[in-house]
Amino acid sequence: MKEERIRAAIGLGAATIFSVLFVLGFAAVIKMFSIESGVIRPVNQVFKIIAIVAGVLIGVRGDKRIIKGVVFGATYSLIVNLIFSVVSKTAFFSLRLIFDVLFCSVIGLIGGVISATAKR
């Protein structure tokens, strides 16, 4: 049980680091090429999907991988939103946070299904 928690924390850390690196890299691309702002949200969602699925594959093992994936996605959403709200000095709690937690939970569920199917 303790090993599963440590592995999940490592997966969350990896997913968070992926997200920060993706956002920083994309910010550099935006600055260099003057990309229009309508592209930012969809690209950030793709980055989020990649980070969550990678984090679930890294951090979720054992039984009930699908449920763990959902919890992973929700936890990831709260952690990343907290980090980015502190950095950008914006409010943490908002209606957008609720939708983001739901979105990330669904992505975590998909990652859990992939993990359960792979059975590593």
PyMOL commands that set and color helices and strands:
alter all, ss='L'
color gray80, all
select helices_A, chain A and resi 2-33+37-59+65-88+95-118
alter helices_A, ss='H'
color red, helices_A
deselect
rebuild
show_as cartoon
